[in-house]
Amino acid sequence: MKKIIVFLFVLTILYLSTNKDNIIIPTSSIRYRIIANSNETKDQMLKLNIKDKLNKEIMPLLEEANSLEESRKLIKNNLENIENIVSKYTDDFSVSYGKNYFPQKTYKGINYNEGLYESLVISLGEGLGDNWWCVLYPPLCLVDENASIAEYTTLVSEILNKKSS
């Protein structure tokens, strides 16, 4: 029985590693990024605190969005709310919603291509530190960051399939 489980596990990993390029984040998506002022611990902690608060307040709204257009409207209607939340933590920030540059990223086996993407970007201070990012639509921010590669890949595939149906 143990040999069968090990064999199935190895097959699953092989399958996911050879098929990871099949998962493509649609160009009609909305990305989201919070860029810290610097890589100093206090700036990184500030970024994470703001992320947690925004996710608690804004994500439930976007979770229910059934389309790209509905997500756009929700974001635009909440920009002032987003700015008010961030301003409770710092006065030195900017919020940009529109076309913003994203570098290439590979996260848990999924490639996110470099380019200009419709996105919500919050820069704290000089915006020179590491960033936290995700995809607002389809709602990939809801996928558990602590998920294994196999779990993450499966959940992303399910969300993309559900939103494209």
URQUIWO-V992758 format. One record per pair of residues at least 24 apart in sequence whose C-alpha atoms are under 6 Angstrom apart, sorted by sequence separation. I is the first residue (numbers start at 1). J is the second residue. D is the distance in Angstrom with one decimal. If there is no record, write none. Layout:
# URQUIWO-V992758
I/J/D
I/J/D
This chain:
# URQUIWO-V992758
96/120/5.7
96/121/5.1
95/121/5.8
95/122/4.6
94/122/5.7
94/123/5.3
93/123/5.5
93/124/4.4
93/125/5.3
92/125/4.9
108/149/5.1
32/119/5.4
34/121/5.9
37/124/4.9
30/118/5.2
31/119/4.4
32/120/4.8
33/121/4.8
34/122/4.7
35/123/4.8
36/124/5.2
37/125/4.6
20/109/6.0
30/119/5.0
32/121/5.8
34/123/5.9
37/126/5.0
37/127/4.4
38/128/5.1
39/129/4.7
36/127/5.3
37/128/5.3
38/129/3.7
35/127/5.3
37/129/5.2
36/129/4.6
36/130/5.9
36/131/5.9
35/131/4.2
34/131/5.5
34/132/5.3
33/132/5.6
33/133/4.2
32/133/5.4
32/134/5.3
32/135/5.7
31/135/4.2
30/135/5.9
31/136/5.5
30/136/5.3
30/137/5.0
29/137/5.2
